[in-house]
Amino acid sequence: MPAVNWFSARAWSWTPDAACALARALVTAPALILADEPTGNLDTQSTADVLAVLDRLNRAGRTIVVITHEADVAAHTRRRIRLVDGYVVEDVRTAVAA
């Protein structure tokens, strides 16, 4: 079982192909999931669906690292680390994901 898996919205939009890509990324039950712009090309409802899946995985004990440019997606997380020019300029923890 691999410790890390990766999926990216560039490889899919929330279609049957997207669901299949997400399933392939998760089928090995990785302990760490790197989600690079997981909602980048999605509508509002699909974004909520993807975030709900990531929330369930996190509650089940998986570590989720979300890389995003979307403020509303970042606000959904329990910890935000903001980088500018390669430097950490902000490291904020919240009690519960939004």
Stockholm file with secondary structure:
# STOCKHOLM 1.0

chainA/1-98         MPAVNWFSARAWSWTPDAACALARALVTAPALILADEPTGNLDTQSTADVLAVLDRLNRAGRTIVVITHEADVAAHTRRRIRLVDGYVVEDVRTAVAA
#=GR chainA/1-98 SS CCSEEEEEGGGCCSSHHHHHHHHHHHTTCCSEEEEESTTTTCCHHHHHHHHHHHHHHHHTTCEEEEECSCHHHHHTSSEEEEEETTEEEEEEECSSCC
#=GC SS_cons        CCSEEEEEGGGCCSSHHHHHHHHHHHTTCCSEEEEESTTTTCCHHHHHHHHHHHHHHHHTTCEEEEECSCHHHHHTSSEEEEEETTEEEEEEECSSCC
//
